């Protein structure tokens, strides 16, 4: 009996099919302050949230050429927060009018023995990094401004080194499939950040 | 002499060629001027070789120097000068040359003198002393003239400045539109969120940035007010800025909550009048756009409240279903009691202005509930903005922190329910309405009882600090004047949402009198002989039981017996000593006269004819009347 193939198709059945709409950009370190100020003005009125997360990317190499990728993320500064397991599908291509990158997304909260479980399942850790930055929200949109730190000694999250002199800015919405006006709202919001940061649809395949 | 350029003198001879002959047709044939060699020959013939050579050299030096000074002179005169000392009268430029030469000499001399004088070493210039000019005018006149001049100068400057100012003021008047628009826009920006889209200025008056999830866009547009005639006088309340609000938010709105006793017919539903509430007076300092925007925002909030309530009314399953009709939600918290919540939105159309504004009755509106509705929706907004919703780690979706934990920690249904506040807006409001109704009912009951029953007084003390769902009242039943001793009956009523809990401190009301007598006896020194809360003798009361007490005077002569029942009222009997009763049958058994001091038969007291404000007073009087005063 063959194992069911690891599929790249969107995960269906059970829950609602959720899609992640994504726009990305970056700012240099010295422009961070002005960007944060602007975001505080544009986004919902809350106390500014900072975060420090540690993310590990696991791969399962099957018979197919492309491996199955799962991302496990934990919060380093909030004790008691559950781990977060995420599956991101391939970006949906085709529609040039869609302003954001759309891909299937499955989010699961897990307990702390996630890494052991994944190892037992056959996943192997590909890489890990630490993300440190700020978190904003506007309605259903989430704006994250963070810096990626490379982990020098595997497993030791204290010895880190910044990957670049810039911050990554991501604007994302997780919504049920089919709601395309979400991308219009995202684009309007991105327009308001225009001179400071250009948020655009970046196709990961083109970078490789 | 600086700045004066050297003047070039150019001299030209009017060398016209000599006419040789004039042709028949008028053409003139000119004598060809002599060529150089021919000229030289001619001149050579004139030379007198007999003369000495010294003068030749002198003459040669001079004209050579002159040749440089001469500009534009032809070759002929130079040659002439250099070679021949001829008679001056024959050469036409001689006088000119001499004059120029002398002028040059003079100039050189002057230049030399001036340069020497400049050094001041060898020669100085001395002013020629002149006689003082005779003063043509007196010194005061001179001063006057000088002052006048200076004042005129100052006046000139001031006039120039004033002219500039008036120019700027007039410019201001003309550009009043342009400049005031910008300052008004600045003021608008201090209160509302604005952004520029293309060439339009849009604003946001929704509560979305405060946490609302209502899908209305809530954008308004800012436009420049250009319909102003500069010639006419600008009106007092003119504003160069105008706001255009979405058409469905025009006018004013409010939520009306009312409780009615009878349920109306179904046919009457949906005909809630849209009252045109008189427009709330704007604060004196605020511009008209502020009131307009605030009214629109209020309309939006009322719409959101009503949408939330109607959504819940439809979704929530309750025993008596709620009815949602047009702009009214009707529910029945208690049987035969109807709670109606309606959204009254009056736009500023001319049509609605025609219908006369009806004054809502005072018991119609439950303002407290309306206020609470506003507070509840604001709380709901704040909930969506609270930081417990923010995800940690950052890639997690938004949601309550504890809900995210429910998966990994395997919560069961009860735990999950405890996290989610299952109560919606509607339920909360209905609970509050029930409580209010119950409270008012209780208060009315107590008040009516208190006014009806005079003898033991009923006092109700409502506590000031209440919850929305619970109130408490302390009811004291006392007799006037004897509050301290007759404090036995105290009731505490806790009025909840659906029930009234009564906590008795002691027995019922009918026992009050008897207890009062007991206390009084203690005070007066009378002895309590018997006391019974629930007597088994006598007519049966419909509510509760009668109670009785018998007290004896300190000397033992008299005894008072009181029987009090809630229905039968009070019956007081006094027992007299035997020697006071006249109609006692004489008996031979009792020989001794001491037996006559014992108490004998009872006699009823006509209590309603007794003097005294209330029962206890009367009792006190009776007791004191029956106690012999020791004088």
Interface residues (C-beta under 8 A of the other chain):
Chain A: X44 X45 X46 X47 X49 X51 X53 X55 X71 X73 X74 X75 X77 X78 X80 X81 X82 X83 X84 X86 X107 X108 X109 X110 X111 X131 X133 X135 X137 X138 X139 X140 X142 X144 X146 X174 X192
Chain B: X195 X208 X209 X210 X211 X213 X385 X386 X387 X390 X391 X392 X393 X394 X395 X396 X397 X398 X401 X404 X405 X407 X408 X409
